[in-house]
Amino acid sequence: MRAAASLSGLAAERKGIASPLVEGTDIFIAPDIEAANILYRAILYFAKGESCGIVVGAKVPLILLSRAETPDTKLRSIALAMLAAEPA
């Protein structure tokens, strides 16, 4: 399981994975929204991850957050949406 190794240098070392992605992964891809939510929550809670997110494709970026999101996550999501909304 490469995703788990990318979150932990120790896990990658034990599995013999030598990659610049170890502990440097910025994007994870999941097969469906349920799996993505489980992965997202696991990264936040167990790996002390940080996040932000927007939905693109509409006239303006959309911010969809849970009430349980931290203030930092909300602020980062707003900042990302503002950057994405700027004309090129």
Residue pairs with C-beta under 8 A, 6 or more apart in sequence:
2 17
2 21
3 25
3 28
3 39
4 11
5 11
5 12
5 15
5 17
5 22
6 12
6 19
6 21
6 22
6 23
6 24
6 25
7 23
7 25
7 43
7 47
8 23
8 47
9 22
9 23
12 18
12 19
12 22
12 23
28 36
28 39
28 43
30 36
30 39
40 51
43 49
43 51
44 50
44 51
50 72
50 73
50 76
51 73
51 76
52 73
52 76
52 77
52 79
52 80
53 63
53 64
53 65
53 77
53 80
54 61
54 62
54 63
54 77
54 80
54 81
54 84
55 61
55 62
55 63
55 64
56 62
56 84
60 81
60 85
61 80
61 81
61 84
61 85
62 81
63 77
63 78
63 81
65 73
65 74
65 77
69 77
